[in-house]
């Protein structure tokens, strides 16, 4: 399988300087919001989203989750009958 991921030029230059540690560099690019979560998942080769979530959690990276996010999810679940 071949996967093509567009990486912004500034991020690509940072990654070239990473001395082969793609995971560390990609994680840093994600933290700096220079690549998206789907891009990070593809770069690291995680086929399943929950594996990426586990990787992020293991490296102390947590997503912002506000009360508004919770209320939106709760309303969506309620509309589905849950």
C-alpha atoms as a printed R data frame, in Angstrom:
   type eleno elety resid chain resno       x      y      z
1  ATOM     1    CA   UNK     A     1   0.000  0.000  0.000
2  ATOM     2    CA   UNK     A     2   1.213  3.462 -0.800
3  ATOM     3    CA   UNK     A     3  -0.076  6.476  1.120
4  ATOM     4    CA   UNK     A     4   0.525 10.060  0.098
5  ATOM     5    CA   UNK     A     5   0.301 12.770  2.726
6  ATOM     6    CA   UNK     A     6   0.630 16.470  1.991
7  ATOM     7    CA   UNK     A     7   2.998 18.033  4.508
8  ATOM     8    CA   UNK     A     8   3.411 21.816  4.553
9  ATOM     9    CA   UNK     A     9   6.890 22.969  3.523
10 ATOM    10    CA   UNK     A    10   7.772 24.335  6.967
11 ATOM    11    CA   UNK     A    11   6.763 21.046  8.613
12 ATOM    12    CA   UNK     A    12   8.685 19.023  6.046
13 ATOM    13    CA   UNK     A    13  11.869 20.977  6.761
14 ATOM    14    CA   UNK     A    14  11.468 20.274 10.496
15 ATOM    15    CA   UNK     A    15  10.976 16.586  9.742
16 ATOM    16    CA   UNK     A    16  14.114 16.409  7.587
17 ATOM    17    CA   UNK     A    17  16.100 17.689 10.575
18 ATOM    18    CA   UNK     A    18  14.671 15.039 12.936
19 ATOM    19    CA   UNK     A    19  17.515 12.553 12.405
20 ATOM    20    CA   UNK     A    20  15.139  9.764 11.422
21 ATOM    21    CA   UNK     A    21  12.854 10.007 14.452
22 ATOM    22    CA   UNK     A    22   9.655 10.514 12.477
23 ATOM    23    CA   UNK     A    23   7.336  9.711 15.395
24 ATOM    24    CA   UNK     A    24   8.878 12.345 17.660
25 ATOM    25    CA   UNK     A    25   8.971 14.937 14.925
26 ATOM    26    CA   UNK     A    26   5.426 14.211 13.715
27 ATOM    27    CA   UNK     A    27   4.156 14.426 17.287
28 ATOM    28    CA   UNK     A    28   5.817 17.813 17.709
29 ATOM    29    CA   UNK     A    29   4.304 19.041 14.439
30 ATOM    30    CA   UNK     A    30   0.889 17.920 15.702
31 ATOM    31    CA   UNK     A    31   1.373 19.688 19.035
32 ATOM    32    CA   UNK     A    32   2.264 22.879 17.159
33 ATOM    33    CA   UNK     A    33  -0.914 22.408 15.072
34 ATOM    34    CA   UNK     A    34   1.058 22.258 11.827
35 ATOM    35    CA   UNK     A    35  -0.454 18.881 10.879
36 ATOM    36    CA   UNK     A    36  -3.896 17.473 11.582
37 ATOM    37    CA   UNK     A    37  -4.855 14.374 13.526
38 ATOM    38    CA   UNK     A    38  -5.674 12.436 10.315
39 ATOM    39    CA   UNK     A    39  -2.288 13.440  8.849
40 ATOM    40    CA   UNK     A    40  -0.515 12.340 12.028
41 ATOM    41    CA   UNK     A    41  -2.367  9.016 11.964
42 ATOM    42    CA   UNK     A    42  -1.278  8.379  8.371
43 ATOM    43    CA   UNK     A    43   2.322  9.452  9.023
44 ATOM    44    CA   UNK     A    44   2.621  7.057 11.950
45 ATOM    45    CA   UNK     A    45   0.831  4.239 10.140
46 ATOM    46    CA   UNK     A    46  -2.023  3.817 12.614
47 ATOM    47    CA   UNK     A    47  -4.900  2.256 10.704
48 ATOM    48    CA   UNK     A    48  -7.298  2.599 13.615
49 ATOM    49    CA   UNK     A    49  -8.063  5.918 15.307
50 ATOM    50    CA   UNK     A    50  -8.050  4.501 18.847
51 ATOM    51    CA   UNK     A    51  -4.420  3.419 18.390
52 ATOM    52    CA   UNK     A    52  -3.475  7.019 17.658
53 ATOM    53    CA   UNK     A    53  -5.455  8.168 20.688
54 ATOM    54    CA   UNK     A    54  -3.493  5.699 22.826
55 ATOM    55    CA   UNK     A    55  -0.208  6.927 21.340
56 ATOM    56    CA   UNK     A    56  -1.109 10.547 22.071
57 ATOM    57    CA   UNK     A    57  -2.189  9.725 25.611
58 ATOM    58    CA   UNK     A    58   1.037  7.773 26.231
59 ATOM    59    CA   UNK     A    59   2.978 10.879 25.192
60 ATOM    60    CA   UNK     A    60   0.952 13.243 27.365
61 ATOM    61    CA   UNK     A    61  -0.950 14.868 24.503
62 ATOM    62    CA   UNK     A    62  -4.595 15.474 25.303
63 ATOM    63    CA   UNK     A    63  -7.194 17.157 23.128
64 ATOM    64    CA   UNK     A    64  -9.123 20.148 24.368
65 ATOM    65    CA   UNK     A    65 -12.610 19.006 25.341
66 ATOM    66    CA   UNK     A    66 -14.907 21.734 26.552
67 ATOM    67    CA   UNK     A    67 -18.233 21.680 28.299
68 ATOM    68    CA   UNK     A    68 -19.732 22.874 25.017
69 ATOM    69    CA   UNK     A    69 -18.252 19.804 23.249
70 ATOM    70    CA   UNK     A    70 -19.812 17.585 25.904
71 ATOM    71    CA   UNK     A    71 -23.212 19.253 25.556
72 ATOM    72    CA   UNK     A    72 -23.132 18.852 21.763
73 ATOM    73    CA   UNK     A    73 -22.318 15.149 22.062
74 ATOM    74    CA   UNK     A    74 -24.975 14.676 24.731
75 ATOM    75    CA   UNK     A    75 -27.599 16.344 22.514
76 ATOM    76    CA   UNK     A    76 -26.572 14.212 19.549
77 ATOM    77    CA   UNK     A    77 -26.824 11.012 21.581
78 ATOM    78    CA   UNK     A    78 -30.195 12.092 22.983
79 ATOM    79    CA   UNK     A    79 -31.499 12.683 19.450
80 ATOM    80    CA   UNK     A    80 -30.432  9.134 18.584
81 ATOM    81    CA   UNK     A    81 -32.358  7.744 21.549
82 ATOM    82    CA   UNK     A    82 -29.476  7.118 23.927
